Amino acid sequence: MKTSLSHRELAELGARARLAEIDRERAELLRAFPGIQRSSASHAGPGAVRRSRTISPAAKKRMSAGMRKYWARRKAQQAQRKQA
């Protein structure tokens, strides 16, 4: 009995086989070099909690003033372009 698989199905089978091979290689490497485990939050996987940076009220005030200046300059430039 001959089964016909589409190119996509064959590609998926190949991808699954390759992922299994990569998983085996990874496990071997981690056994050989246990100190190379990833420890940063960006690689911790799902459920990892990232803490946000806290900004002091003074810093927020400076940032706010800077953004007001930025938008004022940008608005003035747009007005000049419309007049020209």
MMTF fields as JSON, N, C-alpha, C and O atoms, coordinates in Angstrom:
{
  "mmtfVersion": "1.0.0",
  "mmtfProducer": "UNKNOWN",
  "numBonds": 335,
  "numAtoms": 336,
  "numGroups": 84,
  "numChains": 1,
  "numModels": 1,
  "chainsPerModel": [1],
  "groupsPerChain": [84],
  "chainIdList": ["A"],
  "bondAtomList": [4, 2, 8, 6, 12, 10, 16, 14, 20, 18, 24, 22, 28, 26, 32, 30, 36, 34, 40, 38, 44, 42, 48, 46, 52, 50, 56, 54, 60, 58, 64, 62, 68, 66, 72, 70, 76, 74, 80, 78, 84, 82, 88, 86, 92, 90, 96, 94, 100, 98, 104, 102, 108, 106, 112, 110, 116, 114, 120, 118, 124, 122, 128, 126, 132, 130, 136, 134, 140, 138, 144, 142, 148, 146, 152, 150, 156, 154, 160, 158, 164, 162, 168, 166, 172, 170, 176, 174, 180, 178, 184, 182, 188, 186, 192, 190, 196, 194, 200, 198, 204, 202, 208, 206, 212, 210, 216, 214, 220, 218, 224, 222, 228, 226, 232, 230, 236, 234, 240, 238, 244, 242, 248, 246, 252, 250, 256, 254, 260, 258, 264, 262, 268, 266, 272, 270, 276, 274, 280, 278, 284, 282, 288, 286, 292, 290, 296, 294, 300, 298, 304, 302, 308, 306, 312, 310, 316, 314, 320, 318, 324, 322, 328, 326, 332, 330],
  "bondOrderList": [1, 1, 1, 1, 1, 1, 1, 1, 1, 1, 1, 1, 1, 1, 1, 1, 1, 1, 1, 1, 1, 1, 1, 1, 1, 1, 1, 1, 1, 1, 1, 1, 1, 1, 1, 1, 1, 1, 1, 1, 1, 1, 1, 1, 1, 1, 1, 1, 1, 1, 1, 1, 1, 1, 1, 1, 1, 1, 1, 1, 1, 1, 1, 1, 1, 1, 1, 1, 1, 1, 1, 1, 1, 1, 1, 1, 1, 1, 1, 1, 1, 1, 1],
  "groupList": [{"groupName": "MET", "atomNameList": ["N", "CA", "C", "O"], "elementList": ["N", "C", "C", "O"], "formalChargeList": [0, 0, 0, 0], "bondAtomList": [1, 0, 2, 1, 3, 2], "bondOrderList": [1, 1, 2], "singleLetterCode": "M", "chemCompType": "L-PEPTIDE LINKING"}, {"groupName": "LYS", "atomNameList": ["N", "CA", "C", "O"], "elementList": ["N", "C", "C", "O"], "formalChargeList": [0, 0, 0, 0], "bondAtomList": [1, 0, 2, 1, 3, 2], "bondOrderList": [1, 1, 2], "singleLetterCode": "K", "chemCompType": "L-PEPTIDE LINKING"}, {"groupName": "THR", "atomNameList": ["N", "CA", "C", "O"], "elementList": ["N", "C", "C", "O"], "formalChargeList": [0, 0, 0, 0], "bondAtomList": [1, 0, 2, 1, 3, 2], "bondOrderList": [1, 1, 2], "singleLetterCode": "T", "chemCompType": "L-PEPTIDE LINKING"}, {"groupName": "SER", "atomNameList": ["N", "CA", "C", "O"], "elementList": ["N", "C", "C", "O"], "formalChargeList": [0, 0, 0, 0], "bondAtomList": [1, 0, 2, 1, 3, 2], "bondOrderList": [1, 1, 2], "singleLetterCode": "S", "chemCompType": "L-PEPTIDE LINKING"}, {"groupName": "LEU", "atomNameList": ["N", "CA", "C", "O"], "elementList": ["N", "C", "C", "O"], "formalChargeList": [0, 0, 0, 0], "bondAtomList": [1, 0, 2, 1, 3, 2], "bondOrderList": [1, 1, 2], "singleLetterCode": "L", "chemCompType": "L-PEPTIDE LINKING"}, {"groupName": "HIS", "atomNameList": ["N", "CA", "C", "O"], "elementList": ["N", "C", "C", "O"], "formalChargeList": [0, 0, 0, 0], "bondAtomList": [1, 0, 2, 1, 3, 2], "bondOrderList": [1, 1, 2], "singleLetterCode": "H", "chemCompType": "L-PEPTIDE LINKING"}, {"groupName": "ARG", "atomNameList": ["N", "CA", "C", "O"], "elementList": ["N", "C", "C", "O"], "formalChargeList": [0, 0, 0, 0], "bondAtomList": [1, 0, 2, 1, 3, 2], "bondOrderList": [1, 1, 2], "singleLetterCode": "R", "chemCompType": "L-PEPTIDE LINKING"}, {"groupName": "GLU", "atomNameList": ["N", "CA", "C", "O"], "elementList": ["N", "C", "C", "O"], "formalChargeList": [0, 0, 0, 0], "bondAtomList": [1, 0, 2, 1, 3, 2], "bondOrderList": [1, 1, 2], "singleLetterCode": "E", "chemCompType": "L-PEPTIDE LINKING"}, {"groupName": "ALA", "atomNameList": ["N", "CA", "C", "O"], "elementList": ["N", "C", "C", "O"], "formalChargeList": [0, 0, 0, 0], "bondAtomList": [1, 0, 2, 1, 3, 2], "bondOrderList": [1, 1, 2], "singleLetterCode": "A", "chemCompType": "L-PEPTIDE LINKING"}, {"groupName": "GLY", "atomNameList": ["N", "CA", "C", "O"], "elementList": ["N", "C", "C", "O"], "formalChargeList": [0, 0, 0, 0], "bondAtomList": [1, 0, 2, 1, 3, 2], "bondOrderList": [1, 1, 2], "singleLetterCode": "G", "chemCompType": "PEPTIDE LINKING"}, {"groupName": "ILE", "atomNameList": ["N", "CA", "C", "O"], "elementList": ["N", "C", "C", "O"], "formalChargeList": [0, 0, 0, 0], "bondAtomList": [1, 0, 2, 1, 3, 2], "bondOrderList": [1, 1, 2], "singleLetterCode": "I", "chemCompType": "L-PEPTIDE LINKING"}, {"groupName": "ASP", "atomNameList": ["N", "CA", "C", "O"], "elementList": ["N", "C", "C", "O"], "formalChargeList": [0, 0, 0, 0], "bondAtomList": [1, 0, 2, 1, 3, 2], "bondOrderList": [1, 1, 2], "singleLetterCode": "D", "chemCompType": "L-PEPTIDE LINKING"}, {"groupName": "PHE", "atomNameList": ["N", "CA", "C", "O"], "elementList": ["N", "C", "C", "O"], "formalChargeList": [0, 0, 0, 0], "bondAtomList": [1, 0, 2, 1, 3, 2], "bondOrderList": [1, 1, 2], "singleLetterCode": "F", "chemCompType": "L-PEPTIDE LINKING"}, {"groupName": "PRO", "atomNameList": ["N", "CA", "C", "O"], "elementList": ["N", "C", "C", "O"], "formalChargeList": [0, 0, 0, 0], "bondAtomList": [1, 0, 2, 1, 3, 2], "bondOrderList": [1, 1, 2], "singleLetterCode": "P", "chemCompType": "L-PEPTIDE LINKING"}, {"groupName": "GLN", "atomNameList": ["N", "CA", "C", "O"], "elementList": ["N", "C", "C", "O"], "formalChargeList": [0, 0, 0, 0], "bondAtomList": [1, 0, 2, 1, 3, 2], "bondOrderList": [1, 1, 2], "singleLetterCode": "Q", "chemCompType": "L-PEPTIDE LINKING"}, {"groupName": "VAL", "atomNameList": ["N", "CA", "C", "O"], "elementList": ["N", "C", "C", "O"], "formalChargeList": [0, 0, 0, 0], "bondAtomList": [1, 0, 2, 1, 3, 2], "bondOrderList": [1, 1, 2], "singleLetterCode": "V", "chemCompType": "L-PEPTIDE LINKING"}, {"groupName": "TYR", "atomNameList": ["N", "CA", "C", "O"], "elementList": ["N", "C", "C", "O"], "formalChargeList": [0, 0, 0, 0], "bondAtomList": [1, 0, 2, 1, 3, 2], "bondOrderList": [1, 1, 2], "singleLetterCode": "Y", "chemCompType": "L-PEPTIDE LINKING"}, {"groupName": "TRP", "atomNameList": ["N", "CA", "C", "O"], "elementList": ["N", "C", "C", "O"], "formalChargeList": [0, 0, 0, 0], "bondAtomList": [1, 0, 2, 1, 3, 2], "bondOrderList": [1, 1, 2], "singleLetterCode": "W", "chemCompType": "L-PEPTIDE LINKING"}],
  "groupTypeList": [0, 1, 2, 3, 4, 3, 5, 6, 7, 4, 8, 7, 4, 9, 8, 6, 8, 6, 4, 8, 7, 10, 11, 6, 7, 6, 8, 7, 4, 4, 6, 8, 12, 13, 9, 10, 14, 6, 3, 3, 8, 3, 5, 8, 9, 13, 9, 8, 15, 6, 6, 3, 6, 2, 10, 3, 13, 8, 8, 1, 1, 6, 0, 3, 8, 9, 0, 6, 1, 16, 17, 8, 6, 6, 1, 8, 14, 14, 8, 14, 6, 1, 14, 8],
  "groupIdList": [1, 2, 3, 4, 5, 6, 7, 8, 9, 10, 11, 12, 13, 14, 15, 16, 17, 18, 19, 20, 21, 22, 23, 24, 25, 26, 27, 28, 29, 30, 31, 32, 33, 34, 35, 36, 37, 38, 39, 40, 41, 42, 43, 44, 45, 46, 47, 48, 49, 50, 51, 52, 53, 54, 55, 56, 57, 58, 59, 60, 61, 62, 63, 64, 65, 66, 67, 68, 69, 70, 71, 72, 73, 74, 75, 76, 77, 78, 79, 80, 81, 82, 83, 84],
  "secStructList": [7, 7, 7, 7, 7, 7, 2, 2, 2, 2, 2, 2, 2, 2, 2, 2, 2, 2, 2, 2, 2, 2, 2, 2, 2, 2, 2, 2, 2, 2, 2, 2, 7, 4, 4, 4, 7, 7, 7, 1, 4, 4, 4, 1, 7, 6, 6, 7, 7, 7, 7, 7, 7, 7, 7, 7, 2, 2, 2, 2, 2, 2, 2, 2, 2, 2, 2, 2, 2, 2, 2, 2, 2, 2, 2, 2, 2, 2, 2, 2, 2, 2, 2, 7],
  "xCoordList": [0.85, 0.0, 0.904, 1.851, 0.585, 1.403, 0.611, -0.53, 1.233, 0.577, 1.245, 2.466, 0.433, 1.01, 0.985, -0.065, 2.151, 2.28, 2.596, 3.352, 2.017, 2.294, 3.698, 4.317, 4.179, 5.493, 5.529, 6.524, 4.445, 4.382, 4.474, 5.18, 3.762, 3.792, 5.192, 5.673, 5.833, 7.198, 8.155, 9.034, 7.981, 8.83, 8.631, 9.593, 7.388, 7.112, 7.757, 8.312, 7.685, 8.334, 9.837, 10.447, 10.428, 11.86, 12.204, 13.209, 11.367, 11.611, 11.511, 12.326, 10.521, 10.383, 11.589, 12.075, 12.07, 13.237, 14.461, 15.245, 14.628, 15.783, 15.719, 16.735, 14.507, 14.363, 14.715, 15.347, 14.308, 14.641, 16.157, 16.729, 16.801, 18.259, 18.937, 19.905, 18.433, 18.983, 18.805, 19.715, 17.636, 17.394, 18.395, 18.898, 18.682, 19.659, 21.05, 21.766, 21.427, 22.736, 22.847, 23.889, 21.773, 21.765, 21.962, 22.743, 21.237, 21.352, 22.783, 23.315, 23.402, 24.788, 25.731, 26.605, 25.551, 26.403, 26.239, 27.222, 25.009, 24.774, 25.347, 25.785, 25.345, 25.975, 27.493, 28.131, 28.052, 29.502, 29.951, 31.022, 29.122, 29.469, 28.306, 27.569, 28.136, 26.982, 26.989, 25.942, 28.12, 28.201, 27.659, 27.622, 27.236, 26.761, 25.248, 24.688, 24.596, 23.134, 22.787, 23.466, 21.762, 21.298, 20.619, 19.859, 20.901, 20.303, 19.606, 18.989, 19.68, 19.054, 17.548, 17.054, 16.829, 15.361, 14.849, 13.786, 15.582, 15.109, 15.102, 14.405, 15.869, 15.921, 15.282, 15.37, 14.655, 14.113, 12.855, 12.438, 12.244, 11.083, 9.793, 9.791, 8.694, 7.399, 7.259, 7.766, 6.587, 6.375, 7.448, 7.334, 8.495, 9.563, 9.059, 8.388, 9.378, 8.907, 10.055, 11.138, 9.798, 10.787, 10.377, 9.235, 11.317, 11.031, 11.276, 12.24, 10.405, 10.615, 11.515, 11.575, 12.2, 13.117, 12.306, 11.362, 12.668, 11.967, 12.644, 13.871, 11.839, 12.331, 11.904, 10.748, 12.841, 12.54, 11.596, 11.555, 10.84, 9.952, 10.711, 10.195, 11.925, 12.712, 13.069, 13.026, 13.419, 13.754, 12.53, 12.629, 11.375, 10.137, 9.845, 9.413, 10.083, 9.841, 10.761, 10.319, 12.042, 12.999, 12.604, 12.667, 12.203, 11.791, 10.557, 10.466, 9.621, 8.404, 8.723, 8.187, 9.591, 9.973, 10.688, 10.455, 11.541, 12.257, 11.314, 11.493, 10.302, 9.346, 8.475, 8.125, 8.123, 7.35, 8.15, 7.602, 9.455, 10.328, 10.395, 10.312, 10.547, 10.643, 9.402, 9.503, 8.22, 6.986, 6.751, 6.193, 7.155, 7.021, 7.885, 7.429, 9.129, 10.018, 9.441, 9.455, 8.944, 8.387, 7.161, 6.999, 6.306, 5.115, 5.512, 4.896, 6.541, 7.014, 7.581, 7.349, 8.315, 8.879, 7.772, 7.863, 6.74, 5.632, 4.9, 4.474, 4.757, 4.099, 4.922, 4.358, 6.237, 7.107, 6.985, 6.96, 6.911, 6.78, 5.461, 5.412, 4.397, 3.097, 3.1, 2.453, 3.821, 3.877, 4.731, 4.48, 5.712, 6.641, 6.065, 6.732],
  "yCoordList": [-1.165, 0.0, 1.239, 1.338, 2.174, 3.377, 4.574, 4.797, 5.343, 6.55, 7.747, 7.789, 8.712, 9.904, 11.04, 11.393, 11.598, 12.71, 13.965, 13.929, 15.055, 16.31, 16.792, 16.292, 17.756, 18.323, 18.913, 18.789, 19.547, 20.157, 19.097, 19.279, 18.001, 16.924, 16.302, 15.991, 16.127, 15.605, 16.573, 16.163, 17.867, 18.877, 18.875, 19.009, 18.723, 18.696, 17.476, 17.579, 16.337, 15.132, 15.349, 14.98, 15.942, 16.234, 17.213, 17.048, 18.242, 19.245, 18.616, 18.905, 17.763, 17.09, 16.202, 16.165, 15.49, 14.626, 15.468, 15.099, 16.597, 17.465, 18.052, 18.124, 18.48, 19.017, 17.967, 18.277, 16.734, 15.66, 15.468, 15.255, 15.545, 15.416, 16.564, 16.346, 17.773, 18.947, 18.797, 19.112, 18.314, 18.112, 17.119, 17.316, 16.046, 15.064, 15.696, 15.493, 16.464, 17.117, 18.109, 18.199, 18.849, 19.829, 19.132, 19.577, 18.034, 17.286, 16.776, 16.816, 16.297, 15.82, 16.959, 16.789, 18.117, 19.266, 19.727, 20.06, 19.747, 20.177, 19.184, 19.571, 17.915, 16.93, 17.134, 17.019, 17.437, 17.624, 18.942, 19.017, 19.986, 21.321, 21.888, 22.744, 21.425, 21.859, 23.347, 23.897, 24.005, 25.423, 26.355, 27.567, 25.823, 26.704, 26.867, 27.375, 26.44, 26.606, 28.078, 28.917, 28.401, 29.786, 30.188, 29.416, 31.399, 31.823, 33.163, 33.592, 33.848, 35.167, 35.03, 34.016, 36.052, 36.023, 35.927, 35.351, 36.48, 36.461, 35.045, 34.779, 34.134, 32.771, 31.795, 30.581, 32.305, 31.433, 30.711, 29.743, 31.166, 30.488, 31.083, 32.118, 30.417, 30.939, 30.951, 30.069, 31.929, 32.036, 32.841, 33.14, 33.196, 33.991, 35.418, 35.971, 35.991, 37.333, 38.316, 38.136, 39.352, 40.407, 41.582, 42.04, 42.058, 43.226, 44.474, 44.546, 45.443, 46.682, 47.602, 47.519, 48.463, 49.384, 50.475, 51.011, 50.798, 51.867, 53.195, 53.291, 54.202, 55.528, 56.479, 56.481, 57.279, 58.209, 59.298, 59.578, 59.911, 61.009, 62.154, 62.769, 62.441, 63.507, 63.143, 63.993, 61.885, 61.444, 61.506, 61.901, 61.114, 61.189, 62.631, 62.899, 63.541, 64.96, 65.459, 66.171, 65.081, 65.479, 64.895, 65.572, 63.639, 62.988, 63.671, 63.882, 64.013, 64.684, 66.041, 66.388, 66.808, 68.115, 67.957, 68.736, 66.971, 66.729, 66.368, 66.816, 65.552, 65.171, 66.351, 66.491, 67.202, 68.402, 69.28, 69.797, 69.447, 70.226, 69.572, 70.252, 68.254, 67.512, 67.731, 68.051, 67.553, 67.697, 69.15, 69.394, 70.109, 71.512, 71.811, 72.47, 71.327, 71.518, 70.862, 71.441, 69.671, 68.934, 69.642, 69.73, 70.142, 70.862, 72.141, 72.487, 72.851, 74.073, 73.754, 74.504, 72.661, 72.28, 71.949, 72.317, 71.269, 70.935, 72.192, 72.295, 73.146, 74.407, 75.144, 75.705, 75.15, 75.812, 75.136, 75.821, 73.841, 73.111, 73.441, 73.555, 73.597, 73.924, 75.322, 75.561, 76.251, 77.63, 77.737, 78.596, 76.899, 77.011, 76.473, 76.5],
  "zCoordList": [0.0, 0.0, 0.0, 0.78, -0.892, -1.026, -0.513, -0.918, 0.386, 0.877, 0.234, 0.077, -0.133, -0.756, 0.259, 0.795, 0.509, 1.429, 0.635, -0.336, 1.053, 0.367, 0.732, 1.671, -0.016, 0.27, 1.673, 2.387, 2.052, 3.383, 4.481, 5.472, 4.297, 5.289, 5.385, 6.475, 4.224, 4.229, 4.903, 5.661, 4.624, 5.247, 6.756, 7.512, 7.195, 8.635, 9.291, 10.385, 8.632, 9.178, 9.294, 10.297, 8.273, 8.309, 9.409, 10.101, 9.578, 10.614, 11.997, 12.874, 12.193, 13.498, 13.791, 14.922, 12.777, 12.96, 13.302, 14.177, 12.618, 12.878, 14.283, 14.974, 14.715, 16.073, 17.123, 18.133, 16.882, 17.819, 17.869, 18.939, 16.706, 16.648, 17.397, 18.126, 17.218, 17.905, 19.413, 20.179, 19.842, 21.272, 21.858, 22.964, 21.108, 21.588, 21.68, 22.661, 20.65, 20.651, 21.808, 22.457, 22.062, 23.15, 24.499, 25.34, 24.679, 25.929, 26.122, 27.231, 25.036, 25.128, 25.511, 26.361, 24.882, 25.18, 26.627, 27.289, 27.112, 28.492, 29.495, 30.579, 29.137, 30.017, 30.04, 31.087, 28.875, 28.78, 29.406, 30.008, 29.259, 29.754, 30.572, 30.083, 31.799, 32.603, 32.932, 33.27, 32.844, 33.179, 32.117, 32.329, 30.975, 29.899, 29.874, 28.902, 30.929, 31.001, 30.888, 31.478, 30.154, 30.046, 31.341, 31.925, 31.78, 33.036, 32.94, 33.915, 31.799, 31.719, 31.56, 31.066, 31.982, 31.936, 30.515, 30.285, 29.549, 28.17, 27.599, 26.62, 28.201, 27.716, 28.684, 28.497, 29.694, 30.732, 30.279, 30.914, 29.191, 28.661, 29.178, 29.843, 28.865, 29.279, 30.799, 31.492, 31.283, 32.717, 33.416, 34.604, 32.68, 33.285, 33.48, 32.609, 34.593, 34.904, 34.731, 35.288, 33.953, 33.784, 34.638, 34.592, 35.413, 36.23, 35.398, 34.635, 35.55, 34.824, 35.636, 36.862, 34.937, 35.584, 36.266, 35.684, 37.477, 38.174, 37.872, 37.849, 37.644, 37.308, 38.409, 38.832, 38.865, 39.949, 39.45, 38.252, 40.352, 39.95, 39.269, 38.336, 39.729, 39.11, 37.67, 36.781, 37.444, 36.092, 35.191, 34.03, 35.726, 34.945, 34.543, 33.422, 35.459, 35.196, 34.076, 33.174, 34.139, 33.1, 31.74, 30.714, 31.757, 30.513, 29.939, 28.729, 30.794, 30.36, 29.744, 28.692, 30.395, 29.867, 28.531, 27.607, 28.425, 27.169, 26.041, 24.908, 26.345, 25.303, 24.894, 23.722, 25.861, 25.504, 24.541, 23.567, 24.817, 23.925, 22.541, 21.518, 22.526, 21.276, 20.421, 19.237, 21.035, 20.277, 19.867, 18.797, 20.677, 20.307, 19.076, 18.141, 19.079, 17.924, 16.68, 15.594, 16.849, 15.711, 15.145, 13.928, 16.018, 15.577, 14.84, 13.831, 15.336, 14.682, 13.3, 12.352, 13.177, 11.884, 10.893, 9.722, 11.34, 10.453, 10.007, 8.857, 10.918, 10.56, 9.503, 8.564, 9.644, 8.664, 7.308, 6.285, 7.273, 6.0, 5.317, 4.092, 6.09, 5.505, 4.91, 3.89, 5.534, 5.047, 3.793, 2.948, 3.663, 2.537, 1.254, 0.219]
}
